[in-house]
Amino acid sequence: MKMKTLGHSSIEVSDLCLGSMTWGTQNDADEAHDQIDRALDAGINFVDTAEMYPVNPVSAETIGRTERIIGMWFERDMRRDDVILATKHSGEGLAAVREGAPISAETIAEAVEGSLRRLKTDYIDLYQFHWPNRGSYMFRQNWDFDPSGQLMLDTIDHMEEALGALQKEVKRGTIRTFGLSNESAWGTTKWQEVARRTGGPQVASVQNEYSLLCRLFDTDMAEVSLQEDVPLLAFSPLAAGLLTGKYQDGAVPKRSRMSLNPEMGGRKTPRAFEAVAAYLDIAQRHDLDPAQMALAWCRTRPFMGSVIFGATTMDQLENCLGAAELTLSDAVMEEIAAAHRAHPMPY
């Protein structure tokens, strides 16, 4: 398994990361623990979670359950040092967590303590802000994104306050480094500028959606990522399962994401299925598994830190692990590039 350093930190992570957002709804604790065991055996050392998980659906009754499941694994196996653990502060808008309170010095301290308690650990390797307080264009909000109401001074004041609170956690030893999620190029750059000016923790990574079907990161964010040394942690690299081909021709497998979330967070569009068909054709002609091809392609990107994938069955997990050993040929890469030009922004 290839290892990458997270930004300016000293933390090394495998370039495949095990996602956990189904643990507690679609997967029970035993299944989750089996996934962790198998991933570690395969060379993955990186597990990503969030205080709001599990999803499908997100509910007040299940908030924090995924972290508790991971904590049970740590308690059972006593292998905390074998795992680079990432979790997230939910931030503004999610009423089930702190009544939707925005990120602040007060909520950072509270959220860190809650995650540590549920995870049964003394420290978090990568502590991420799930959503920026000022809003985001992620999850299909790019179509009508309007930042004109943002006040720069308010944003800078918030960043200074948040970084001060994070630095206290670093000094306490409760977090090792800091990352962003669902963030923009301007926001990422400002976080880095404020961190350098104030001495707060610099941004080690940014976790945004990225796949063959969702390539918003390829322009401004790619430049920021490389120039500011903020590698991407790609979530939904299989486009919520669309790129496996399992939803083609109207299929909706039992226990699948689409069976629980019919619109797939805005990803279910006619053009998406057309794009998937083009990528499935490439995989078939080159005798490749489409999921492995999609993950292996993500790993080739120059700004990639780690590719976060999830699985609801052990067979899915085993299949995804095969991407670690897959090198795509020049011919496949050229055909993928042509398919992207033919099917840009399909959702």
Stockholm file with secondary structure:
# STOCKHOLM 1.0

chainA/1-347         MKMKTLGHSSIEVSDLCLGSMTWGTQNDADEAHDQIDRALDAGINFVDTAEMYPVNPVSAETIGRTERIIGMWFERDMRRDDVILATKHSGEGLAAVREGAPISAETIAEAVEGSLRRLKTDYIDLYQFHWPNRGSYMFRQNWDFDPSGQLMLDTIDHMEEALGALQKEVKRGTIRTFGLSNESAWGTTKWQEVARRTGGPQVASVQNEYSLLCRLFDTDMAEVSLQEDVPLLAFSPLAAGLLTGKYQDGAVPKRSRMSLNPEMGGRKTPRAFEAVAAYLDIAQRHDLDPAQMALAWCRTRPFMGSVIFGATTMDQLENCLGAAELTLSDAVMEEIAAAHRAHPMPY
#=GR chainA/1-347 SS CCEEECTTSSCEEESEEEECTTBTTTBCHHHHHHHHHHHHHTTCCEEECCTTCCCSSCCTTTTTHHHHHHHHHHHHHCCGGGCEEEEEECCTTCTTTGGGCCCCHHHHHHHHHHHHHHHTCSCEEEEEESSCTTCCSTTTGGGGCCGGGCCHHHHHHHHHHHHHHHHHHHHHTSEEEEEEESCCHHHHHHHHHHHHHHTCCCEEEEEEECSSSCCGGGTHHHHHHHHTTCCEEEECTTGGGGGGTTTGGGCCCTTSHHHHCTTGGGTCCHHHHHHHHHHHHHHHHTTCCHHHHHHHHHHTSTTEEEEEECCSSHHHHHHHHGGGGCCCCHHHHHHHHHHHHHSCCCC
#=GC SS_cons         CCEEECTTSSCEEESEEEECTTBTTTBCHHHHHHHHHHHHHTTCCEEECCTTCCCSSCCTTTTTHHHHHHHHHHHHHCCGGGCEEEEEECCTTCTTTGGGCCCCHHHHHHHHHHHHHHHTCSCEEEEEESSCTTCCSTTTGGGGCCGGGCCHHHHHHHHHHHHHHHHHHHHHTSEEEEEEESCCHHHHHHHHHHHHHHTCCCEEEEEEECSSSCCGGGTHHHHHHHHTTCCEEEECTTGGGGGGTTTGGGCCCTTSHHHHCTTGGGTCCHHHHHHHHHHHHHHHHTTCCHHHHHHHHHHTSTTEEEEEECCSSHHHHHHHHGGGGCCCCHHHHHHHHHHHHHSCCCC
//
